[in-house]
Amino acid sequence: MRFIKIFSLAVLINLSLGVAAQTPVIQVLESGKKISIRGLSVVNDQVIWASGSKGSVARSTDGGKNFTWTTVPGYEKNDFRDIEAFDDNTALIMAITEPAAILKTTDGGLTWRKVFEDTTKGAFWDAMNFSYDKSNKLAGALVGDPIKGQIFYALTFDAGETWERPHAEAQKNIPAVTEGEAFFASSGTNVILFDKKDFHPTLYAVSGGKVSALWDMFTWTKYPLPIMQGAQSTGANSLAINSDYSRGVVVGGDFTKDTIGSNNCVLLEFSNTINMSTPQTPPHGYRSCVIYLDKNDLLTCGTSGVDISKDGGNNWELISRESYHVCQKAKKGKAVFLAGSNGRIAKLVW
């Protein structure tokens, strides 16, 4: 009898360990629409917003069980490659070009109004990011491809109601990018703004193309990245920084050769300087987005699959070969969602 009890206990322990060690599963919630989704914002475990091609916006207020899709009037041919949602009614969407514009809704997407626009020839916007500053104001930053060799950027200090471009004198201090260097509008995650207690205001962005670098856009310091570069389709696509701003991860690669599983990830350590290293086991292909799930766990996705890391990005495990452009975790909560081509929206069960 004692043997049976011990055996049963061992089985229960092994089963519980097996459950705890299960590989995360990706559960598809939406698919089948001829829409490419690259914008994703998760307010909490219930409220999810997504944006993409053909002027499309999707919203769920029940954790992804149901989505309401809308096409923004007048923008049916635009690609909204980034979205930032603040609650179930308020969100900003970014049209990348012709014209490059930011629209805002305060009624759950029923109506949209233009709050910022750039009609400059060649204007192409890539990403935006928001953070509460030291005054508890919701500040934001927008980055776009270089115009006449200079990085385009704009700032807002009132949750996107108004936007400011650098004045003429400040523009003189913006260094020229290297020829063939630009940014990727692949997931709306290549720029990060923070102005937290005990930190200097910081705006980071990662560039790609023939040259790939981490830019400190407040000091205009450029840090070369040890990542694939040299062609227009190569370089960094996404940047994530952990909650205490001590470490970060950059992912990218070559989106035209998306199964190359090397030279596609950089680990960052922030101290008095920025130290860079590469993973022992990198993601298994080109990756367009990376996020922190918690202090040590990360998720990254791209057109050739999805990887997870449980050791700060040093080793990555392939958990799916399905294509996704973007992934995001709830700002308030634990839910994690992914989105990509064919209107696909999915949830990470982890």
GUDREN-185899 format. One line per 5 residues: number of its first residue (from 1); their letters; for each residue x, y, z of C-alpha. Coordinates in steps of 0.001 Angstrom, whole numbers, plus 500000, padded with zeros to 6 digits. Layout:
<recs>
NUM> A> X,Y,Z ~ ...
</recs>
This chain:
<recs>
1> MRFIK> 500000,500000,500000 ~ 502832,502348,500896 ~ 504481,501655,497526 ~ 501231,502477,495722 ~ 500884,505768,497606
6> IFSLA> 504492,506754,496834 ~ 504049,505769,493177 ~ 500807,507744,492924 ~ 502463,510792,494481 ~ 505343,510545,492017
11> VLINL> 502907,510378,489108 ~ 501041,513444,490379 ~ 504305,515361,490796 ~ 505432,514434,487284 ~ 502067,515408,485834
16> SLGVA> 502094,518749,487611 ~ 505648,519433,486460 ~ 504638,518443,482934 ~ 501784,520921,482963 ~ 504025,523652,484349
21> AQTPV> 506617,522976,481681 ~ 504173,522867,478778 ~ 505107,524795,475657 ~ 502847,527845,475240 ~ 500054,527382,472706
26> IQVLE> 498834,529948,470165 ~ 495049,529952,469834 ~ 493676,531604,466660 ~ 490683,533861,467368 ~ 490122,535576,463989
31> SGKKI> 491215,534813,460416 ~ 490093,534782,456808 ~ 490009,538488,455987 ~ 492256,539845,453216 ~ 493818,542311,455639
36> SIRGL> 497403,542520,456868 ~ 497518,543532,460535 ~ 500657,545216,461857 ~ 499177,547480,464526 ~ 498188,545921,467863
41> SVVND> 497427,547486,471255 ~ 496187,545540,474282 ~ 494760,547792,476996 ~ 493910,545020,479457 ~ 492876,541369,479397
46> QVIWA> 489540,542299,477802 ~ 490214,545266,475491 ~ 492189,544664,472282 ~ 492613,546981,469294 ~ 494227,546085,465959
51> SGSKG> 494838,547995,462720 ~ 496052,547211,459236 ~ 495642,547492,455498 ~ 492598,548760,453579 ~ 491864,551328,456303
56> SVARS> 490894,548568,458738 ~ 490517,548670,462511 ~ 489353,545853,464800 ~ 488274,546078,468438 ~ 487284,543553,471092
61> TDGGK> 486004,544254,474589 ~ 485545,540633,475685 ~ 489090,539278,475559 ~ 489000,538395,471876 ~ 485827,536307,471807
66> NFTWT> 484283,538810,469416 ~ 485821,541529,467231 ~ 484116,544499,465604 ~ 485745,545484,462298 ~ 485458,548934,460744
71> TVPGY> 486869,550697,457697 ~ 487758,554328,458349 ~ 485909,556535,455810 ~ 488256,558349,453441 ~ 491172,556075,454331
76> EKNDF> 490065,552889,452576 ~ 493376,552645,450690 ~ 495595,553495,453655 ~ 497627,551098,455733 ~ 497330,551708,459486
81> RDIEA> 500553,550065,460637 ~ 500426,551191,464236 ~ 497731,551751,466824 ~ 497866,552986,470409 ~ 494779,552437,472555
86> FDDNT> 494223,554022,475972 ~ 490887,552413,476906 ~ 487877,550774,475246 ~ 486845,554063,473610 ~ 490064,555984,472936
91> ALIMA> 492752,555110,470417 ~ 495142,556566,467833 ~ 495914,555008,464456 ~ 498834,555818,462160 ~ 498486,555915,458371
96> ITEPA> 501998,555475,457046 ~ 501930,557460,453790 ~ 499977,559377,451115 ~ 499137,561093,453350 ~ 501007,560177,456519
101> AILKT> 498493,560936,459253 ~ 497367,560152,462789 ~ 493660,559812,463538 ~ 491990,559670,466948 ~ 488733,558177,468191
106> TDGGL> 487024,558722,471534 ~ 483867,556719,470817 ~ 485186,553206,470297 ~ 486022,553663,466614 ~ 482625,554900,465439
111> TWRKV> 484194,558182,464296 ~ 487768,559323,463710 ~ 489315,562774,463417 ~ 492706,563786,462074 ~ 495071,565161,464729
116> FEDTT> 498346,565227,462752 ~ 499356,565023,459103 ~ 502443,565373,456921 ~ 501966,565872,453200 ~ 505686,566146,452456
121> KGAFW> 506616,564173,449358 ~ 508241,560921,450432 ~ 506845,561054,453966 ~ 506632,557524,455385 ~ 505925,556902,459062
126> DAMNF> 506993,553772,460907 ~ 505954,553625,464558 ~ 504750,555478,467630 ~ 505100,554845,471356 ~ 503539,556337,474492
131> SYDKS> 504539,556628,478128 ~ 503467,558586,481194 ~ 506079,561222,482018 ~ 507199,562509,485428 ~ 504198,564866,485492
136> NKLAG> 501878,561904,484843 ~ 501054,563287,481406 ~ 500661,560827,478564 ~ 503503,561682,476193 ~ 504189,560063,472840
141> ALVGD> 506728,559894,470061 ~ 506468,559175,466364 ~ 509336,558157,464092 ~ 509415,558132,460296 ~ 511830,557436,457483
146> PIKGQ> 514465,560087,456825 ~ 513513,563127,454743 ~ 516493,564601,452915 ~ 518783,562440,455040 ~ 517306,563462,458420
151> IFYAL> 515220,561250,460707 ~ 511600,562390,460922 ~ 510124,562534,464404 ~ 507356,564280,466316 ~ 506298,564457,469966
156> TFDAG> 502996,564843,471813 ~ 502432,565706,475464 ~ 498635,565491,475583 ~ 497798,561907,474589 ~ 498047,562648,470876
161> ETWER> 495716,565640,470684 ~ 498499,567861,469337 ~ 501918,567040,467912 ~ 505154,569024,467754 ~ 507928,568828,465196
166> PHAEA> 511421,570043,466176 ~ 511877,573746,465481 ~ 514306,574903,462803 ~ 517202,575387,465220 ~ 516751,571914,466711
171> QKNIP> 516599,570343,463270 ~ 520120,571572,462619 ~ 521333,569225,465372 ~ 519819,566124,463805 ~ 522670,564172,462195
176> AVTEG> 522259,562686,458757 ~ 521636,558955,458491 ~ 523891,556728,456437 ~ 522783,556270,452828 ~ 520435,553285,452660
181> EAFFA> 519515,553517,456372 ~ 515853,553901,457347 ~ 513221,552356,459631 ~ 510777,549470,459230 ~ 507015,549873,459636
186> SSGTN> 506708,546168,460362 ~ 505040,546126,463797 ~ 505003,549640,465245 ~ 507635,548636,467802 ~ 510955,550132,466703
191> VILFD> 510696,553221,468938 ~ 510480,553532,472745 ~ 509903,556692,474787 ~ 510255,556878,478562 ~ 510557,559672,481100
196> KKDFH> 510340,557898,484415 ~ 511417,558819,487921 ~ 515214,558603,488356 ~ 515681,558418,484568 ~ 516517,561080,482044
201> PTLYA> 513920,561459,479275 ~ 514933,558954,476627 ~ 513783,558227,473108 ~ 515297,555160,471459 ~ 514729,553920,467921
206> VSGGK> 516323,551134,465903 ~ 517114,551556,462213 ~ 517636,549021,459463 ~ 518555,548648,455829 ~ 522118,548934,454620
211> VSALW> 523052,550132,458119 ~ 521379,549093,461363 ~ 521788,551029,464607 ~ 520258,551959,467946 ~ 519620,555711,468026
216> DMFTW> 519349,557785,471201 ~ 517226,560514,469639 ~ 517526,562974,472527 ~ 521336,563015,472522 ~ 521618,561943,468862
221> TKYPL> 524048,559195,469776 ~ 524224,556337,467303 ~ 525175,552820,468444 ~ 525942,550319,465643 ~ 524074,547025,466101
226> PIMQG> 525719,543602,465582 ~ 522793,542391,463481 ~ 522267,541402,459851 ~ 522516,544459,457565 ~ 523787,545580,454176
231> AQSTG> 520618,545267,452075 ~ 517356,547210,452054 ~ 515503,544217,453521 ~ 517876,543652,456449 ~ 518419,545101,459895
236> ANSLA> 516578,545758,463137 ~ 512768,545766,463165 ~ 511749,545886,466815 ~ 513010,547018,470219 ~ 511811,545968,473691
241> INSDY> 513077,547252,477047 ~ 512246,545637,480389 ~ 510254,547272,483174 ~ 513227,548610,485122 ~ 514979,549880,481962
246> SRGVV> 518095,547842,482652 ~ 517970,545446,479697 ~ 516593,545324,476190 ~ 516272,543126,473117 ~ 516392,543973,469407
251> VGGDF> 515170,541604,466689 ~ 515182,541677,462898 ~ 516992,539849,460130 ~ 516113,539739,456426 ~ 512396,539686,455620
256> TKDTI> 513091,538421,452092 ~ 514977,535417,453503 ~ 512895,534929,456605 ~ 514112,531451,457598 ~ 517696,532515,458308
261> GSNNC> 518059,531794,462015 ~ 521237,533708,462790 ~ 522452,537265,463212 ~ 518880,538387,463930 ~ 518878,539356,467620
266> VLLEF> 520860,541654,469920 ~ 520762,541756,473729 ~ 521215,545167,475369 ~ 522389,546054,478859 ~ 521952,549653,479990
271> SNTIN> 524381,551075,482550 ~ 526702,554044,482126 ~ 527130,552759,478604 ~ 525091,550412,476405 ~ 526607,546939,476261
276> MSTPQ> 525582,544606,473452 ~ 525782,540837,473022 ~ 524180,538140,470891 ~ 522135,535117,472034 ~ 523518,531650,472453
281> TPPHG> 520469,530288,470588 ~ 518894,533014,468421 ~ 515294,533133,467165 ~ 514617,530700,464336 ~ 514265,533211,461519
286> YRSCV> 513472,536829,460689 ~ 511465,538474,463461 ~ 509471,541717,463199 ~ 508376,542149,466835 ~ 509644,541348,470322
291> IYLDK> 508043,541927,473757 ~ 508781,541181,477402 ~ 506233,538861,479032 ~ 507840,539389,482426 ~ 511319,539986,483825
296> NDLLT> 512942,537002,482097 ~ 510432,535697,479548 ~ 510166,537190,476060 ~ 508130,536511,472923 ~ 509132,537292,469359
301> CGTSG> 507305,536735,466067 ~ 507790,537101,462337 ~ 506692,535692,459017 ~ 508505,532382,459600 ~ 507326,531688,463135
306> VDISK> 507131,532509,466825 ~ 509804,531999,469493 ~ 509848,532276,473272 ~ 512771,532842,475616 ~ 512755,532072,479336
311> DGGNN> 516223,533342,480145 ~ 516224,536997,479134 ~ 516751,536353,475430 ~ 519888,534233,475574 ~ 518118,531119,474264
316> WELIS> 515019,530991,472061 ~ 512608,528092,471504 ~ 510444,527867,468376 ~ 506812,527357,469419 ~ 505062,527917,466068
321> RESYH> 505880,528164,462374 ~ 502792,530272,461694 ~ 503326,533801,460361 ~ 502649,536772,462640 ~ 503737,540406,462269
326> VCQKA> 503142,541740,465769 ~ 502620,540629,469366 ~ 501612,542616,472447 ~ 500936,542009,476135 ~ 498164,543736,478074
331> KKGKA> 499341,546996,479620 ~ 497254,546092,482658 ~ 496972,542316,482863 ~ 498647,539143,481621 ~ 496907,538413,478298
336> VFLAG> 499120,538239,475201 ~ 497886,538533,471613 ~ 499434,538236,468135 ~ 498290,539419,464705 ~ 499371,539066,461090
341> SNGRI> 498243,538501,457524 ~ 494773,537327,456422 ~ 493191,539194,459325 ~ 494631,536667,461768 ~ 494450,537539,465464
346> AKLVW> 495519,534983,468058 ~ 496026,534583,471796 ~ 499043,533115,473539 ~ 498016,530543,476131 ~ 500925,530421,478580
</recs>
